[in-house]
Protein backbone atom coordinates (compact mmCIF):
# COMPACT_ATOMS: atom_id res chain seq x y z
CA UNK A 1 0.00 0.00 0.00
CA UNK A 2 1.39 3.43 -0.94
CA UNK A 3 0.89 6.62 1.03
CA UNK A 4 -1.96 7.89 -1.11
CA UNK A 5 -3.94 4.71 -0.43
CA UNK A 6 -3.05 4.85 3.27
CA UNK A 7 -4.40 8.38 3.59
CA UNK A 8 -7.49 7.37 1.65
CA UNK A 9 -8.16 4.60 4.18
CA UNK A 10 -7.77 7.05 7.07
CA UNK A 11 -10.24 9.40 5.42
CA UNK A 12 -12.68 6.52 4.89
CA UNK A 13 -12.51 5.73 8.62
CA UNK A 14 -12.97 9.39 9.49
CA UNK A 15 -15.91 10.07 7.20
CA UNK A 16 -17.71 6.89 8.29
CA UNK A 17 -17.10 7.11 12.05
CA UNK A 18 -16.40 10.73 13.01
CA UNK A 19 -20.03 11.77 13.09
CA UNK A 20 -19.27 15.20 14.55
CA UNK A 21 -15.60 15.84 13.78
CA UNK A 22 -15.89 15.14 10.05
CA UNK A 23 -17.83 18.36 9.47
CA UNK A 24 -14.85 20.36 10.68
CA UNK A 25 -12.09 18.22 9.20
CA UNK A 26 -13.57 18.60 5.71
CA UNK A 27 -12.98 22.37 5.94
CA UNK A 28 -9.21 21.95 6.00
CA UNK A 29 -6.96 22.17 2.91
CA UNK A 30 -5.94 18.75 1.55
CA UNK A 31 -2.62 18.20 3.35
CA UNK A 32 -3.99 19.16 6.74
CA UNK A 33 -7.23 17.25 6.10
CA UNK A 34 -5.27 14.08 5.38
CA UNK A 35 -3.04 14.61 8.42
CA UNK A 36 -5.93 15.12 10.82
CA UNK A 37 -7.77 12.13 9.34
CA UNK A 38 -4.72 9.98 10.11
CA UNK A 39 -4.71 11.21 13.70
CA UNK A 40 -8.43 10.52 14.04
CA UNK A 41 -8.08 7.04 12.52
CA UNK A 42 -5.43 6.00 15.05
CA UNK A 43 -7.39 7.56 17.92
CA UNK A 44 -10.44 5.62 16.73
CA UNK A 45 -8.39 2.43 16.81
CA UNK A 46 -7.41 3.11 20.41
CA UNK A 47 -11.03 3.81 21.39
CA UNK A 48 -12.22 0.65 19.66
CA UNK A 49 -9.78 -1.43 21.68
CA UNK A 50 -11.00 0.14 24.92
CA UNK A 51 -14.68 -0.26 24.00
CA UNK A 52 -14.36 -3.75 22.53
CA UNK A 53 -15.55 -7.08 23.91
CA UNK A 54 -12.17 -8.67 24.61
CA UNK A 55 -11.11 -9.53 28.17
CA UNK A 56 -9.63 -6.60 30.07
CA UNK A 57 -6.16 -8.17 30.12
CA UNK A 58 -6.16 -8.46 26.33
CA UNK A 59 -7.35 -4.87 25.96
CA UNK A 60 -4.52 -3.60 28.14
CA UNK A 61 -2.02 -5.68 26.16
CA UNK A 62 -3.36 -4.38 22.84
CA UNK A 63 -3.29 -0.80 24.11
CA UNK A 64 0.33 -1.36 25.13
CA UNK A 65 1.10 -2.57 21.61
CA UNK A 66 -0.56 0.55 20.16
CA UNK A 67 1.50 2.71 22.52
CA UNK A 68 4.74 1.10 21.39
CA UNK A 69 3.81 1.48 17.73
CA UNK A 70 3.08 5.19 17.95
CA UNK A 71 6.02 5.99 20.22
CA UNK A 72 8.29 4.21 17.75
CA UNK A 73 7.05 6.65 15.13
CA UNK A 74 7.64 9.58 17.49
CA UNK A 75 11.19 8.40 18.15
CA UNK A 76 11.99 9.30 14.55
CA UNK A 77 12.12 12.93 15.72
CA UNK A 78 10.54 16.14 14.37
CA UNK A 79 10.28 16.87 10.65
CA UNK A 80 13.21 18.56 9.00
CA UNK A 81 13.03 22.24 8.11
CA UNK A 82 12.90 21.32 4.43
CA UNK A 83 9.99 18.94 4.89
CA UNK A 84 6.65 19.91 3.37
CA UNK A 85 3.30 18.11 3.67
CA UNK A 86 2.70 15.77 0.78
CA UNK A 87 0.09 13.32 -0.43
CA UNK A 88 2.68 10.71 -1.29
CA UNK A 89 6.33 10.04 -0.82
CA UNK A 90 8.88 7.36 0.03
CA UNK A 91 8.85 5.69 3.42
CA UNK A 92 11.55 3.45 4.88
CA UNK A 93 11.31 -0.12 3.65
CA UNK A 94 11.29 -1.30 7.28
CA UNK A 95 8.39 1.03 8.20
CA UNK A 96 4.91 0.05 9.35
CA UNK A 97 2.75 -2.21 7.22
CA UNK A 98 -0.80 -1.12 8.02
CA UNK A 99 -2.39 1.93 6.38
CA UNK A 100 -3.05 3.98 9.51
CA UNK A 101 0.55 3.66 10.70
CA UNK A 102 1.83 4.36 7.18
CA UNK A 103 -0.16 7.60 7.21
CA UNK A 104 0.95 8.46 10.75
CA UNK A 105 4.59 7.98 9.77
CA UNK A 106 4.09 10.58 7.06
CA UNK A 107 2.33 12.90 9.53
CA UNK A 108 5.32 12.57 11.86
CA UNK A 109 7.60 13.42 8.96
CA UNK A 110 5.59 16.40 7.70
CA UNK A 111 4.09 18.06 10.78
CA UNK A 112 5.33 18.97 14.30
CA UNK A 113 2.76 16.68 15.93
CA UNK A 114 3.47 15.67 19.57
CA UNK A 115 3.10 11.93 19.03
CA UNK A 116 3.60 11.30 22.76
CA UNK A 117 0.11 12.74 23.28
CA UNK A 118 -1.25 9.46 21.92
CA UNK A 119 0.26 7.83 24.99
CA UNK A 120 -1.95 10.06 27.16
CA UNK A 121 -4.99 8.98 25.17
CA UNK A 122 -3.99 5.38 25.81
CA UNK A 123 -3.62 6.12 29.55
CA UNK A 124 -7.22 7.30 29.55
CA UNK A 125 -8.43 4.21 27.72
CA UNK A 126 -6.57 1.97 30.18
CA UNK A 127 -8.41 3.78 32.98
CA UNK A 128 -11.68 2.94 31.21
CA UNK A 129 -10.72 -0.71 30.90
CA UNK A 130 -9.92 -0.85 34.61
CA UNK A 131 -13.22 0.78 35.56
CA UNK A 132 -11.68 3.86 37.11
CA UNK A 133 -14.16 6.22 38.78
CA UNK A 134 -13.58 9.82 39.82
CA UNK A 135 -14.07 11.26 43.28
CA UNK A 136 -13.53 14.93 42.42
CA UNK A 137 -13.59 17.09 39.32
CA UNK A 138 -9.82 17.41 39.52
CA UNK A 139 -9.66 13.62 39.20
CA UNK A 140 -11.98 13.74 36.19
CA UNK A 141 -9.96 16.60 34.70
CA UNK A 142 -6.96 14.28 34.44
CA UNK A 143 -9.07 11.85 32.41
CA UNK A 144 -10.53 14.58 30.17
CA UNK A 145 -7.07 15.87 29.38
CA UNK A 146 -5.90 12.37 28.57
CA UNK A 147 -8.68 11.40 26.17
CA UNK A 148 -9.66 14.76 24.68
CA UNK A 149 -7.04 17.37 25.54
CA UNK A 150 -4.51 15.08 23.90
CA UNK A 151 -6.50 15.18 20.65
CA UNK A 152 -6.57 18.97 20.83
CA UNK A 153 -2.80 19.10 21.14
CA UNK A 154 -2.29 16.56 18.36
CA UNK A 155 -4.62 18.57 16.12
CA UNK A 156 -2.72 21.75 16.90
CA UNK A 157 0.37 20.09 15.43
CA UNK A 158 -1.52 19.80 12.15
CA UNK A 159 -3.03 23.28 12.27
CA UNK A 160 0.05 25.25 13.25
CA UNK A 161 -0.35 28.66 14.88
CA UNK A 162 0.20 32.27 13.93
CA UNK A 163 3.50 33.89 14.96
CA UNK A 164 3.81 34.72 18.65
CA UNK A 165 0.79 32.64 19.61
CA UNK A 166 1.12 32.00 23.32
CA UNK A 167 -0.50 29.25 25.37
CA UNK A 168 -2.00 27.67 22.25
CA UNK A 169 -1.42 24.12 23.52
CA UNK A 170 -3.12 24.93 26.83
CA UNK A 171 -6.11 26.40 25.01
CA UNK A 172 -6.37 23.36 22.73
CA UNK A 173 -6.30 21.21 25.83
CA UNK A 174 -9.08 23.30 27.42
CA UNK A 175 -11.27 22.94 24.35
CA UNK A 176 -10.78 19.19 24.52
CA UNK A 177 -11.93 19.22 28.16
CA UNK A 178 -15.10 21.08 27.15
CA UNK A 179 -15.88 18.55 24.44
CA UNK A 180 -15.27 15.63 26.79
CA UNK A 181 -17.60 16.97 29.47
CA UNK A 182 -20.23 17.29 26.75
CA UNK A 183 -19.60 13.66 25.74
CA UNK A 184 -19.94 12.53 29.34
CA UNK A 185 -23.32 14.24 29.72
CA UNK A 186 -24.55 12.89 26.39
CA UNK A 187 -23.53 9.31 27.18
CA UNK A 188 -24.58 9.08 30.84
CA UNK A 189 -26.97 6.20 30.29
CA UNK A 190 -24.91 4.01 27.97
CA UNK A 191 -21.76 4.56 30.03
CA UNK A 192 -23.56 3.40 33.16
CA UNK A 193 -24.77 0.32 31.27
CA UNK A 194 -21.10 -0.38 30.47
CA UNK A 195 -20.12 -0.08 34.12
CA UNK A 196 -18.68 3.42 33.82
CA UNK A 197 -19.66 6.49 35.85
CA UNK A 198 -17.61 9.53 34.91
CA UNK A 199 -19.47 12.19 36.86
CA UNK A 200 -17.48 12.97 40.01
CA UNK A 201 -18.76 11.26 43.15
CA UNK A 202 -18.67 14.58 45.00
CA UNK A 203 -21.03 16.11 42.42
CA UNK A 204 -23.42 13.16 42.57
CA UNK A 205 -23.52 13.53 46.34
CA UNK A 206 -23.94 17.30 46.18
CA UNK A 207 -27.13 16.94 44.13
CA UNK A 208 -28.26 13.75 45.89
CA UNK A 209 -28.17 11.65 42.73
CA UNK A 210 -27.82 7.91 43.19
CA UNK A 211 -25.67 6.54 40.33
CA UNK A 212 -28.32 3.84 39.83
CA UNK A 213 -30.67 6.60 38.68
CA UNK A 214 -28.45 7.00 35.60
CA UNK A 215 -29.60 3.64 34.26
CA UNK A 216 -33.22 4.51 33.52
CA UNK A 217 -35.70 7.38 33.91
CA UNK A 218 -36.87 7.78 37.51
CA UNK A 219 -39.21 10.71 38.17
CA UNK A 220 -38.14 10.93 41.80
CA UNK A 221 -34.52 11.50 40.79
CA UNK A 222 -35.07 13.94 37.94
CA UNK A 223 -34.93 17.16 39.95
CA UNK A 224 -31.50 16.36 41.34
CA UNK A 225 -30.27 14.99 38.03
CA UNK A 226 -31.44 18.08 36.13
CA UNK A 227 -29.60 20.31 38.60
CA UNK A 228 -26.50 18.14 38.31
CA UNK A 229 -26.53 18.28 34.51
CA UNK A 230 -26.97 22.06 34.53
CA UNK A 231 -24.07 22.33 36.99
CA UNK A 232 -21.80 20.27 34.73
CA UNK A 233 -23.04 22.13 31.64
CA UNK A 234 -22.07 25.46 33.20
CA UNK A 235 -18.67 24.02 33.97
CA UNK A 236 -18.33 22.96 30.31
CA UNK A 237 -19.37 26.44 29.14
CA UNK A 238 -16.45 27.91 31.07
CA UNK A 239 -14.04 25.48 29.38
CA UNK A 240 -15.50 26.35 25.95
CA UNK A 241 -15.05 30.07 26.68
CA UNK A 242 -11.41 29.46 27.50
CA UNK A 243 -10.69 27.03 24.68
CA UNK A 244 -12.26 29.13 21.94
CA UNK A 245 -9.63 31.79 22.59
CA UNK A 246 -7.48 29.51 20.44
CA UNK A 247 -9.26 30.42 17.21
CA UNK A 248 -7.55 33.80 16.52
CA UNK A 249 -4.21 32.00 16.81
CA UNK A 250 -5.00 29.74 13.84
CA UNK A 251 -5.16 30.32 10.10
CA UNK A 252 -8.63 30.77 8.61
CA UNK A 253 -9.26 27.17 7.56
CA UNK A 254 -7.85 25.67 10.77
CA UNK A 255 -9.94 28.10 12.82
CA UNK A 256 -13.00 27.09 10.79
CA UNK A 257 -12.31 23.41 11.44
CA UNK A 258 -11.90 23.99 15.16
CA UNK A 259 -14.89 26.32 15.34
CA UNK A 260 -17.12 23.83 13.54
CA UNK A 261 -16.20 20.95 15.84
CA UNK A 262 -16.53 23.08 18.98
CA UNK A 263 -19.74 24.67 17.71
CA UNK A 264 -21.41 21.32 17.09
CA UNK A 265 -20.56 20.09 20.58
CA UNK A 266 -21.49 23.38 22.23
CA UNK A 267 -24.88 23.36 20.55
CA UNK A 268 -25.33 19.76 21.69
CA UNK A 269 -24.44 20.81 25.24
CA UNK A 270 -27.16 23.46 25.22
CA UNK A 271 -29.69 20.91 23.98
CA UNK A 272 -28.75 18.57 26.81
CA UNK A 273 -28.97 21.39 29.37
CA UNK A 274 -32.43 22.32 28.08
CA UNK A 275 -33.70 18.71 28.16
CA UNK A 276 -31.72 16.89 30.86
CA UNK A 277 -34.19 14.00 31.13
CA UNK A 278 -33.63 13.17 27.45
CA UNK A 279 -30.12 11.81 28.12
CA UNK A 280 -31.75 8.90 29.98
CA UNK A 281 -33.89 7.96 26.98
CA UNK A 282 -31.15 7.72 24.33
CA UNK A 283 -28.18 9.46 22.80
CA UNK A 284 -28.90 13.06 21.89
CA UNK A 285 -27.44 14.50 18.70
CA UNK A 286 -27.82 17.22 16.11
CA UNK A 287 -29.18 16.53 12.66
CA UNK A 288 -26.86 16.49 9.67
CA UNK A 289 -28.43 19.74 8.52
CA UNK A 290 -27.74 21.42 11.85
CA UNK A 291 -24.12 20.25 11.82
CA UNK A 292 -23.66 21.50 8.26
CA UNK A 293 -25.05 24.91 9.20
CA UNK A 294 -22.60 25.17 12.10
CA UNK A 295 -19.75 24.31 9.70
CA UNK A 296 -20.89 26.96 7.21
CA UNK A 297 -20.94 29.60 9.94
CA UNK A 298 -17.49 28.55 11.11
CA UNK A 299 -16.12 28.82 7.59
CA UNK A 300 -17.56 32.33 7.40
CA UNK A 301 -15.56 33.23 10.50
CA UNK A 302 -18.47 33.19 12.93
CA UNK A 303 -18.02 31.29 16.19
CA UNK A 304 -21.12 29.06 16.28
Secondary structure, DSSP 8 states (H G I E B T S, - for coil): --HHHHHHHHHHHHHHH-TTHHHHHTTS-HHHHHHHHHHHHHHHHHHHHHHSSS-HHHHHHHHHHHHHHHHHHHTT-S--TT----S-----TTS--SHHHHHHHHHHHHS---TTHHHHHHHHHHHHHTT---SSHHHHHHHHIIIIIHHHHHHHHHH---TT--SHHHHHHHHHHHHHHHHHHHTHHHHHHTT---S-HHHHHHTT--GGGGSS--GGGHHHHHHHHHHHHHHHHHHHHHHGGGGGGS-HHHHHHHHHHHHHHHHHHHHHHHTGGGGGTS-----HHHHHHHHHHHHTT---
